[in-house]
């Protein structure tokens, strides 16, 4: 998959294209329905490629400073990895700015989409575009028709009677319901970072941890302890069971959020390696303990809970994700 950064003018790479447009924050079941429909259309139009046009930073952050939207369910690298898995040939990442937000609906279609050689545009039913989000799917179809561009609108996916959407997933993560978020994503929620040196507190109390650095763009779940499975490809680690604590560590007077992962029955040096953590289920919320002995005893119980959960649930503890 080719990633084309789109800054202050339409990208130049052209060719007959089936183009899906949206934020694709999470690449959840609703987004997947759009991608699958676009892939079917690619098969019906020989010689075309499948493209995705998305935006960074998040438009809700740029336009409204909406709390939490400086972070993503799927930051750019994770989003690209997932889209590549759906067979996308070209990913256009638009640098979203206040200036870009002033592009009119007509200019977006006539100048931007036409510059890409688009044959078919595929969007969700709630798609809005143009200055102030004033245009929707009806306007897109009308403008596209004038340019010879077919517009296909995909209905939302619903689970439990509610629309699958990024806001719903964010709310579930905020409540610590990572299993509920996984249902809407179609996969576990993942954090990925680099293993960095910490203060070795975990090792001192008998539970060495890998401290994850580089999570600034990820939406973090509610502070607490989670059963997880871990992948560290460069060390051949795949689907390894573990326990993750994410929070400020109030017992030792911590201030900044951090994610620490204890891999069960593991020995080895992972410093500097990239680690993917699939968050399976919350074990408990974050707690403050009166002393480290009480914390150590609770971690023992957390490890036992994670071990039982990961061994008995639907996930095999060594599955490759």
Buried (B, 14 or more C-beta within 10 A) or exposed (E): BEBBEBEEEBBEBEEBBBBBBBBBBBBBBBBBBBBBBBBEBBEEBEEBBBBBBBBBBBBBBBBEEEEBBBBBBBBBEBBBBBBBEBBBBBBBBBBBBEEBBEBBBEBBBBEBBBBBBBBBBBBBEEBBBBEEEEBBBEBBBEBBEEEEBBBBBBEBBEEEEEBBBBEBBBEBBBEBBBBBBBBBBBBBBBBBBBBEEBEEBBEEBEBBBBBBBBBEBBBBBBBBBBBBBBBBEEBEBBBBBBBBBBBBBEBEEEEEEBBBBBBBEBEEEBEEBBBBBBBBBBBBEBBEBEEEEEBBEBBEEBBEBBBEBBEEEEBEBEEEE
